[in-house]
Amino acid sequence: MIRPRLASTRLVIPIVAASAWLTAGVLIALPQAAAWCAVGFGSALSVLVVARALHARGAQSRGERADRGTRRALIVSAFWRTFVLLLAAGAAMATATAVHHEARALPSGGHLPVQLSGALEVTTARPDRVDGLFRPVEAPTTVLPVRVFTQPPAGTAPGAVLAVSSASAREAEPGDRAVILLRARSLEMLLAPPPLLGAAEQLREGFRDLAQELPGDGGGLLPGLAIGDTTAVSERLDRAMKDSSLSHLTAVSGANCAIVTGLLVALGTALGWSRAWRVIAALTALLGFVVLVTPEPSVLRAAVMATIVLVSLTTGRPQRGVPVLTCSVSALLLHDPWLSRDYAFALSVAATAGLLLLSVPIGRFFSRCMPERLAAVIAIPTAAQLACQPILILLEPSIPLYGVPANLLAGPAAPVATVLGSLACVLLPALPWLAGALAWVAWLPSAWIAAVAHVSAALPLARLSWPEGWVGAALLALLTGLVLAAALSHRRKRELAMTAIIVLAATAGATAVADSIRAMGRPSDWHIALCDVGQGDAAVVRDGHQVLLVDTGASPELLSDCLHWLGVTRLDVLVLTHFDHDHSGGADAVLARSDLVIASDPEDDADAQLLEAFRASGAAVELVRAGRSGTLGSHEWRVLWPSGNGPSKGNDGSVVISITPLPGCTNGCLSSLWLGDLGQDAQVMLSASARLGRFDVVKVSHHGSADQHPPLYRAIRARLGLIGVGADNGYGHPAPAVLRLLEESDGAIARTDVDGMVLIAPRADGVHVWRERSGGEDPGSKGEAASRGDGADD
């Protein structure tokens, strides 16, 4: 009678952890409900415990015999234990979330100033933004988690303190890790990071520079494999890694921590160290590794699990994987409930759970038709992919068909690149010649992984289209469960297999039919194409054989793919609204095929060199001001901004153009307004300096940020608002207030993070919109017809 009890305990622990996760995921978006839920769960738990105690005492007083060994008693006991643990987990998580919400409360009764200044202690630094704990000057006793959008100063690393002055502020969404989103023109270093964190940043920077000297994609990928730094990975390689299900190799997690700790334990064993000293050495190396790669969610999960396992080794009682995983997850969620909505954390946990629970039974299944060792090798990537794929569907609604073979080919190379790359990084300051040699050796497996990714992604039917969102995730989870049950169970195999085939055929067939219908509905007479270039802007306007491109996005590869798909080989006009990387970084794709380039004033030598490169390629280059105009077929384009009395650089110096039909236009007659990244203040000045009429289409400024001037959008009352934005961009783009503003102005919305590429074609009653992912629609019924030919007048 002991086995059922143990089995129920092993089942209860993951269920309790999952319920705690769900509680955190819901309550972080409901600040007011967290405290009430904590009280409710706690009260229910108290009532349940008291009722159980009274029931036991009543039974004892009545002289009833305790039937502890019967099956009924075991079931009742398991039920009570499970229910108590669920309530306890819910109460603990609700309490932790309520405490975090209280600590994150805005100062001054929740009123957010328009401008904020203060000191920012950095927790995460990226090339274009900084996350950290902010202490406002207005409320120096308040510490708030914030996200600041600007390029950090050189030497910024976790632990550094930066000065923020007069940054425009807005409140983040309740489920966001940050409380406030700030946009600052610049940041200044107040305090350098602590020596250990500063040294780690110098190591990372030196290793990035070393890897850049290595050729091809292997050099760009090596820092990602070794220390999780993917800043040098190109957009094309990143896409190929995702399409071939290899992107997990650049996410530092359990495998990397296991390699580090395993090497130290093996070294200690070879040197004859005691068990305690081996554990201490491994923990020290693990701490250094976490500091080096920065404590990302997947790193934290792996490090906590490794710590539990190492500490348990000192007692001579190794722990089982599932309890260690659930204990680690629960502890991290209590410490930071916002991890419950972090995709990297969820994928890390799912992959680990898949390896712990599925790899052995899947290996046994494969061993029926192949050698046992080969079956075990294939089972590992299969288990991880099966566990992660329902979550990945939420990010990319398709299934990589060659994921398992790609992992089999690339997987053995990853540990070699990780170990040698990490050694090169650590040895670089003391022995640069040896570090360089190790980096060149590590480049070989890194280049191999990149090659596998490119080849796998280029194969026919590399990805199977699948329904997007939670419906697609649920369908895939159901299909995964049916396949596993059919393969591993001993009963009703045929029925389960047939059900899985039916679910797969019905879902894939319906998705393929929907994709075909969308492709058939793609308008051949499109006038505007909004390219999906991630977090950035790139849009093509076509009239007959003449083509105008507004911005290039950040990636030459993605822009080239878009232009190739559209059949565009030459540009009559290229508009570089400003020189931010997400607007001009893809310029290499059109460097030799642009006739006229109009741009705002360059901000530094790199911007001037880019314009000079266009001149060298034969293009005419003009730095424009309001009033410059030209024709595009039967349309006129006109520069509305910058004016003579406004800013001419940066976001507020963005080139703003209108494109309006000329009198007598009969082909693709749509009016459009392109706002670049103009902020609210500049939009106010634009509204005052240019008479803005009605437009069919408006390119929403700055990827839909909250820094907008609502009267401008109400004045133009566009039928369609275009937003070039990347999925899960971390900036809060597009802001919900902007989406509401567009809807209130009777306009439809098209955004690349949801819709993919967008094509707009003229129709007699308005505009027709074709969306790559969600099909076409005609928002022409929304509002009255936009005016023709009078979109703007200088």
N, C-alpha and C positions, 0 to 999 in steps of 0.2 A: 504493500500500500504506500510505499514511499515514492515510487517512481511517478505516479500521477501528480503528487504534490510538487516534486522537483520540476516536472514538465510544465505545470501550471505557473510556477514561479518564473521559469525562463521565458514563458510567453507573456507574463504580466509586465515584466520590466520594460520591454520595448513598447508595449501599449501605453504604459504610463509616460514614458519619454515622449512618445508621439502626441499624447494629449497635452503635455506641457508645451510642446512646440506649437501646436494649434492654438492653445490659449494665448501664448505670446504673440503669435502672428496676427490674431484678431485684435488684441487689446492695445498693441502699440499704435493702432490707428484710431483708438477710442479713448482718449485721455480721461474723459469724465467717467467712463464705465469701469476703468481698472480698479479704482478703490472700492466701488460697490461690489464688483465681482469678488474681490479679496474678502470682503465682509461676508458675502453670500456663501462662498466656498468654505470659509472658516466656520461659519455658523452651522452649515450642513454637516461638516466633519464632526463638530462637537456633538451635535444631536445624534449622529450615527454612532459615535463611540459610547455615549451615555446609554443609548437604546440597547446596544450590544451588551454593555455591562449589566444593565437591568435585566435583560433577557437571561443572561447566564446566571445571575443571582436568583432569579425567580425559578429557573429550572432546578437549581441546587436546593432551594428551600422546599420545593415540591418533591424532592427526593428522586428526581428523574435521573436515570443512569446516563452518563456521558458516553454516547456511542461514537467515539472519535475515529474508530477504524472503519466505519462503514463507508460505502461509496457516496451515500447521500450526505454524510457529514463532511466528507472531503470536498464535495461540490459546493455545499453551503459555505464552508470555510474559505474556499478559493474565491467565491463570489464576494463575501464580506471583505476579504483582504484586498481584492482588486478594487472594489468600490472605495475603500478607505484610502488606498494609495492614489487613485485618480483624484479624489477630492483634495488630498494633501498636496499633490503636484499642482493642481489647479490653484489652490490657495497660495502656495509658495510663488508660483509664476505670476499670479495676479498681484500679489503684494510687491514682488520685485519690480513689475512693470509700473505699478502706481508710484513707488518710490522714485523710479527713474523719471517718470513724468513730472513729479513734484520738483525734482532737481532741475528739470529743463524748462520750468515755467519762465515766461518772459517777464522782465522787470517792469515796473511802473504799471502794475495791474494788467499786464498783457498788451499794452499799447506799444506798438513798434515804431520808433522814429524812422523818418525817411532816410536820414544819414546816420551812420554809426562810426565811432572811432574807438580804438582800444588796443589791447595786446592779445596776440594770438599764439598759443602754444601748439606747435605743429604735431599732429599725430600721423598724418599721411601727406606726402608731397608728390605731386605729379607735374609734368611739364606745363600744364595749363591751369592747374587749380591746386588748392591746399585745403585740407580738412584739419580741424583742430578745436581746441577749447578756447573760447573767446571771453575776455573780461572787458566789458564795455566801460568807457570812461564815465558814462552817465550813471552806471550802477556797478561800482568796483567790487562789491561783494558778490556779484552774480557771475557764475561761470556757465557759458552756454556752448554746446557743440555747434559749430558753424561750418559752412563750406564757402570758400572765397575763390572767385573766378578771376584769376590773373596769373601771369607768369611769376613764380616765386624768385627771389634773388638767389644768386649763386651761393652754394653751400647750404641751402635749406635741406634739413633732414628732420626726422622725428626728434622732438625734444627742443628744437630751436624756438625762439620767441620772436615774432615778427610784429612790427608796428603797422596798424591799419588806421588810415585817416580818411574821414569823409567818404566812406564806402556806401553806395546805395544798397538799401536793405529791403528784403521782403521775407515774409514768414514762409517756411517750407511746409509741405504737406504733412499731416499728422504721422503718416507711416514712414517718413523720411528720417534717416539717422540724424541729420542736421536739423536744428531748430530754426536757424536763420540762414538764408542764402545772401551772400554779399558779393557785390561787384565793385572791385577797387581798381583804380588806374595803375597803382603800383604798391608794392610792399617793401618795407625796409627792415633789415636785420637789427633787432635789439640785442638779443643774446644768442650766441652760437650754441649749437647742440652740445650736450655733455660729451666728454672726450670719447667714451665708448661708442655712442651713436654717431658722433662726427667721424670717427675713424672708419666705422662701417660704411658711411656714405662715401668717403674717399675711396674705399676699396671698391664699392659698386661703380663709382664713376671711372676709376682707373680701368676696371675690367671691361666696362662698356667701350672705352676708348681703344683698348687692346683688341676687342672683338671686331670693331669697325675696320681694323686693318686686314681682317680675314676676308677672302673673296666670297661673293655670292650670298645666297640665303643662309648658308651654313654659318657665316659670321654673325648675321643678324639674329639667328635663332639660338646661338650658343648661350648668351646671357639668360635667355628664358629657360633653357634646360638646366643651367647650373644654379642660378639664383632667382629665377622667377621674374626677371626683368625683360619685358616684351616690348620696350619702347622702340627698339630697332627692327622689329618684325614688320615687314611690308604688308600693306592691305591685301595684296594678292596671296601672299603666303599665309596670312591669317585666315583668309577665306578657304584656302586649300586645306589647312589644318582642321578647320571646322567641318568641311565637307567630307574629310576622311576620318573624322572622329579621333584626331590626334592632338587636339588642343589641350587636353588634360596633361600632356607631357610638359607644358610650360607653366602649369599650376603647381607650385611647390606644395607637397602634402605628405601623405604617409610614406610613400616610397623613398622620398628624399630623406626624411627623418630617420627611417629605418636604416638607410645606407650609412648615415653619419653615426648613429648610435651603434650599429652593428660593427663598423670598422673600429671604433674605440673599444668596444667590448672584446673583439677579437685581438686587438693589439695588447690590451691588458692581460688577456689570457696567455698570449705568447710570452709576455714579459713576466709572468708568474704573479701578477697582482692578486690580492684578495678580492672576493666578490664585492665587498663594500667599496673598495677603491675603483674597481671597474665601473660600478654604478655611478660613483661620483664623477669620474672622468667622462662617462657618457652623458650625464646630465649637464656638465659644464660645456661640452661640445655642442649639445643640443641647444643650450641657451645662446651660445655664440652664433650658431647657425640661424636661429630665429631672429636675432638682432641683425644679422647680415642680410637676410632675405626680406626683412620687415614682417611684423606680425599680421599678415593677411588672415582672413577667416579660415581658409583651408589649412594654413600653417598652424594656427592656434589649435584647431581640432586635432591635428596630427601630433603636435607637441604635447598637448595634455594627455592624449592616449599613451604616447611614448613614456611620459613621466610616470603615469600610473603603473605601466608594465615594469619599468626599471625599478621603481620603489618596491613593487611586489617581489621582485627578484631577491631583494635583500632579506626577505623573510623565507625565501625558499618555496613560496607558494605562488607559482605563476597563475595569472588570472585569465579567464576565458575572454574571447574577443568581444562578444555581444554585450556582456555586462560592462566591460571597459568602455565600449563605444557609447552606450546609453548613459553611463555615468558622466563621461566627458561632455556629451551633448547637453545634458541637463545642467551641469555646472556652468558651461559657457553661456547657455541661455539665461540662467539666473543672473550671471554677471552682466550680460548684454542682451536683453530681449530682442533688440533690433537685428540680431543675427538670424532670427526666424524668417526674415524676408530677404536674406542675402542669398543670391543664386549660387555663388561660389561655395558658400558654407553648405547649402543643401546638396549640391553635386558632390562635394567631398564626403559628406555623410552617406549619401546614397551609394557612391562607389565602394566605400568601405563596407557598408552593410551587404552589398551584393557579393563582394569577395568573401566575407565571413559566412554568409548563409547559403550562397548558390554555387560557389566555385567547386566545392567537393562533389555535391550531387550531379552537377553538370559534367564534371570530369568523369564520374562513373558512367554516365550515360554515353559519353563519347568513347569511352574505353571499350564499349561493346563492338565497335567497328574499326578501331585503330589502336596502336600501341599505347600503353598506359601513360608513359611520359609525355607523348605528344598530346594525348587527351587532356592531361593536366595543364599543359602550356596553353592550349586553345581555350580551356575553360575559364582562365583568368580574364582575358579581355571580353569574353562573351558575358560573363557574370557582371562585370562592371558596366558594360554597355546596356545590358537589359535593365539594370537598376537605375541608370541615369537617364535613359532615353525619354521616359515620360516627362521629366523635368526639362530636358533639352527642347522638347516640342514647344514649350512655352516661349523659348527664345528663338527657335527656328522651326517653322512648321514643315519639317521634312525629316526623313530617316536616312542616314548614310548607309548605303547597302554594302559598301566595302570596308566598313569600320573594323570588323574583326580581322580580315586579312591584312589590312594596313597596320593594325596594332601588332600582329604577329611578326611582320617584317621590320617595323620600326622599334618595337618594344625592347628587344635585346640591346639596341644601340643607345637607348636613353640612359641607363645607369653608367655606361662608360663616359658619355658626354657630361653627365652630372658630376661624377667623381673627379674626372680630370679637370673639368671647368672650374669646380669649386676649389680644387687645389691650386690651380693657376691664379684664381682670384686672391686666395689667402697669401700665396707666395710672392705676389707681384711687387709689394713694397721692398722686400728684402732681397729677393732673387729674381729680378725682372727677366733675365735671360732664360732661366728655367721656366718661369711662368709663360713666357712666349712660346717656348718649345711645347709645353703641355697644352697650351691653347691651340697650337697647330694640330697636335694629335687629336684633341677633342673636336676640332673642326670636322674631321672625317666622319664620325658618327652623326654629328649635327647636320652636315650636308646630306648624308644618307637619309635622315629623317625628313628633311625638306624635300628631297627628291621623291620619296615615297608619297608624301602628301600631295605633291603636284601631279604625279602619275595617277594616283587613286582618284583625285578630284576630276581629272580629265577623262576618265573612263566613261563609256556610255552608261546612262542611267545611274550616275553616281549617287543621286539622292532620290528617294521615293516621296512624292508629295503626300502630305498628311493634313487633316483638319487642324486649324490653329486654335490656340487658347486652351481653356480648361476642358472643353469638350474633346479636343484632340488628345490631351494628356490622359483623360479618363478612358477614352477608347484604347489608347495604346497600353495603359496599365491593365485593362481587361484582357487585351490580346496577349500581353506578356504572361499574365497569370494562367490563361488557358493553355498557352504553349508549354509552360513549365509543368503544369498539372498533367498534360498529355504525355510529356517526356519522362516525368519522374514518378508519377503515381503508378499503382498496380491495378487500378480499376477503371473501367470505362475509358480506356485510352482512345478507342476509335471515336466515341461520341465527343470527347473533348477535342480531339484533333479536327474532326469535322466542324465543330463549332468555331474553332480558331480559324480555320480556312474560310468559313463563311464570313466571319467578322472582318478578316483581312481583305477578302475579295470585295465585300460590300463597301468598306471604307475606302480602300485604294481606288476602286472603280468609280465611286461617287466623286472622289477628289479629282481623279483624272478627267471625268466628264465635266466637272466644274471648271477645271483649268482649260480644257478645250473650248468650252463656251466663252470663257474670258478672252482666250486668244482669238477666237473668231470675231468677237466684238471689238477687237482693237481697231481703232479708227485709222484708216490710211491717210485721211486728210487732216491729221493733227496739225495744230498751229503752235502749241507749246508742249514741251516735254520736260518734266521735272525728273532729273536723274536721281537714282538712289545711290548716293555716295557716302552713306553713313552720316556722321555729325558734320554737316557742311552743306554748302549751296553749290549747285550746278544746274542750270536750266537752259534749254535750247528753244529759241523762237525761230520759226521757219515760215517764210512766205515765198511760195514757188521754189526757185532754186537758190534763193538767198537765205543765209543762216546767220543768226546772232546768238552768241553764247554769253550768259551772265554768270561769271565766276566758274571756278574749276574744281571745287571741293578740295580735299586734302590729298587724295590719292590719284596719281596718274593712271594707275592700272584700272581703277573703278571708272574713271572718266573715259578712258579708252574703250572699255567694254560697253559703256552706255552709248558712245558715239558710233561704235561699230554696229551695235544692235539697231540704232536709228538710221544707219546708212549715211551718216554725215562724215565727209572726208575733208571738207574745206570750210573755213569760217570767214564770212565777210566782215564781221565785227566781233571782237572779244571785249567784254566789259569786265574789268577787274574792279569791283566796287571798293575794295581795300585789300590790304596785304596780310591779313591774318591767315594762318596756315590753312584753316578750314575753308577759305575762299580762294586762295591762290596756290596752295601746295600741289595741286594737280596740273600746274601750267605746263610741265614738260610734255604732257600728252598732246598739246596743241601748239607747241613751240614752232614747228616748221609748217603749220598750215593755217595761219591767221593773216588776213590782209591788213586789218586795222585794229589796233589795241587802244582802248581808252581806259584811263585809270585815274585814281586819286594821287595825291602827292606821296612819293615814297617816304618811308619813315626812317630807314637806315640804309647802309651800304648794300645789304642783301636784296632789298627791294629795288634799289637802283640797278643792281647787276641783273636782276630778272628782266627789267624793262630793256636793258642794253642787249640781253640775249635775244629778245624779240626783234629789236632793230637789226641785229646781226643776221637773223633768219629771213630778213626781207620785209618785215611788217612795219607799217607806219605806226608810231607810238605818239599819243597825245595825252597830256595832263589836262583834264577838262574842268570847266566850271559851268554853272547854270547858263543855259542858252545855247550850248552846242547841240546841233541836231543833224540828222541825216535820214536817209530813206532805207527801208527794207521792203522791197517789192512794193505793194500797195499800202504800206504802213510808213509812218514817220516815227523815228525814235528821237527823244529830246531829253537832254540832261536837265534835271530840276535842282540838283544839289551836288556838290557844295556851292554855296553862293559866295559873293565877295566878302560878306561880313560874318561868315560862320566858320566853324572848324573845317580843316581840309585834310586831316589825318585821323587815323584810328577809326573806331566804330562810327563816331559822329561825323566823320569826314567821308563816309561811304558815298560813292557815286550813286545817285538815285536817278533812274530814267523812267520815262513813260513811253509806251508804244501804243500809238493810236492809228486807226484807219484813216487814210487820205480820202478826200471827197471822191465819190464814185467807186469806192472799193467794193469788189464783188467776190473776192477770194480770201477766205479765212479772216473775216473782219472782226477781230476781237481787240478790245483795249485792255492794256495791262499796266500795272505800276510795280516797280521793282525797288524795294526799300533798303536793300543791303542789310547792314546791322545797325541802322540808325536808332539811337536811344530816344527816350521821351523828350528831353530838352531840345534835341535837334529836330525831332518831329514837330514840335511846337513852332520852331523857326521856319521849317519847311512849309507848314500850313499857312504861315503869315506871308511868306515870300512868293509862293506859287498858288495860283487859283486852281484848286483841285476839284474836278468834277467827278462824275460817276465812272467807274471802271468795271469791266467784266471780271478781271482777275487781279488779285493783289498778292505779291510775294511778301508774306508776313515778315516783319523785321526781326532779325537776330534769332532765328529758329524758334520763334514763338515765346521769347522770354517775357517776363512780366513788365519790362521797362518799355511800356508803350504809351502813346497819347490817344486815348479812346476817341476823342472828337474827330481825329483824322480818319479813323476807320468808319465812323458813323457818317462822315461826309462823303467818302467815296462809295460806301455801300456796295462793295463788290459781291458779285454772284458767287465767287469762289476764292477762298484763301488758301495759298500754297505754303507749306511749311517743310523745309528741308531739315531733317532732324534724324539723329541716330537712335536706335533702340537702346533703352537703358543707359542713356548718355550721362547720367549723374548730375546734370545741371538743372534738372527740373523742367526741361523743355519738352513739349510746349506747356506753358503755365495754364492751369485750369481757367484762370480769369480771362486769358486771351481767347481760349476756345469759346467761353461764354460770350465774350464780346463779339466774335464773328457770328455766332448763332443769333444773337440779338439783332445783328445788322442784316438778318435774312440771308446770310451766305452759307454755302456748303464749305466743307473743309477737306483738303487732301494733304496727307502727311506721309513722308517716305518711310518713317519707322513702322507704320501700320500698313500702308498701301503699297510700298515698294515704288517702282517707277510709276509716274502718272502722266497720261497723255490727255491733252485738252483740244477738242475740235469744235469749230463753230457750228451752230445749228440755228434754224430760223427762229426758234423760240428761246434761244439762250446758248448754253454751252453743254457739250457732252464730255463727260469725264470717264476715262478708262483707267482702272487701277490694276496694277499687276497682281496684287494678292486678293483683293476683295471685289473684283469685277467692276463693270461700268455702271454709271448712274447719270441721270440728267437732272441737275439741280436747276434747270431753267424755270421750273414752276415756282421757285423761291423768289419772291419779290418781283417787281416789274422789270421790264427789259432795261438793261444798262444803256446809257447813251452811247451813240456811235460818233467817233470823230471829235468829241469834246472832252476827252478824259482829263486833259490838263492844258493849261495855257500859262505861259510865263508872264 
